[in-house]
């Protein structure tokens, strides 16, 4: 088995672990609105190592999961995650995406942008929109970026691949 | 200059992106019933293992807390049982007062709320009970404090509830004094605080004082009568002298609800008795204390009578220096200390 193929398997393994953490660990760690969003970490890490098309497709899949479990406005999550996945993949070409801290910052920005799109498309307005975007979303972005940093430091070598290469 | 393969690569990415974006937008503007149908199907099939995993996690998180509570209740009960039986009865009575489930005359299913890390979590809640447990669409969802919402869609093992904070939520309601009737909806006032409700359609002549409790009226057939919806905290606006809109503080908070009760089966006519007001609780507590006092006085009288009987027996026994009984029957011994 080639080294590239092994790295892909390792990356998929980490993404699978993140998927399980989302549904098994996150409910145990307190407030759902500020606990890390493991699915978004997986999406960002995948999208930043693949092409924009694959990133958009992965975002669509993650959005489908989110919308299925929180169908407040079905389609809002799909749109938000598709955009996040696409722009995360493009951002690699613009910034120094190999830097661990930059990766973590991308995760935080992606989460805040996701919340912005979801809130706007689901008709939230006024003080609730302001509260969500200035309090809960930044807090969740911080915890999510912190965990993303931990994942990146722990599996540094596993994430040093380009899926679209 | 980009090669042909690079251009293909870019074109493929763009096509994929536009496809995903188009599908998202179509889904976003499609009828809500389609979205719920797709969500139900996916939750029941592909995502069933993930929902199962989260349900187990929620149970694991709460089971430790429940175990400690049960241990504490058991220790308290054992302590009380050793010393004061009347207090044990009092504790049991208060516990029953606090438990909504004991007060509900209709059948219900308990369910755990599976919160999601979404900004719109709280508008709809994923519940861990489904059609296998007897849950059906339009079943009311309650918390011990009052109304949470109504079940929207159901799969065999889970269901989705629309809470009162959902923009499309409405419930017919009346004030506890019965002098005003209206429709409660989420607040549309952008200056209103997060999570407030509005009581709309109240005739201008019907003035409602602050602090008045608002209950569901039972009209419409979805929500039974008598469920607390909220408390009046102020006036939002007055419509040209013919209508007043009041702001309500909601009775129950969907964002922090961990366990809820889903009313199933036939709707009871009135649930007001299941949600006693503070004054009712106070009177019930006073009544309970009076019962305890009566029980204590009876127990004291019984102890005094037993002590008097023991003294009397002691005086009549020759072993204790008393006079023997004339009937010749064996003297009964009191085994109590």
Interface residues (C-beta under 8 A of the other chain):
Chain A: X19 X20 X22 X23 X24 X25 X26 X27 X28 X32 X33 X35 X37 X51 X52 X53 X54 X56 X57 X59 X60 X63 X64 X65 X66 X67 X68 X69 X70 X71 X72 X73 X74 X75 X76 X77 X78 X79 X82 X83 X86 X89 X115 X118 X119 X121 X122 X123 X124 X125 X126 X127 X128 X131 X132 X136 X137 X140 X164
Chain B: X9 X12 X13 X14 X15 X16 X17 X20 X21 X23 X24 X25 X26 X27 X28 X29 X30 X32 X34 X35 X36 X38 X39 X42 X43 X47 X50 X51 X53 X54 X56 X57 X58 X60 X61 X114 X115 X116 X117 X118 X119 X120 X121 X123 X124 X126 X160 X166 X167 X189 X190 X191 X192 X193 X194 X255
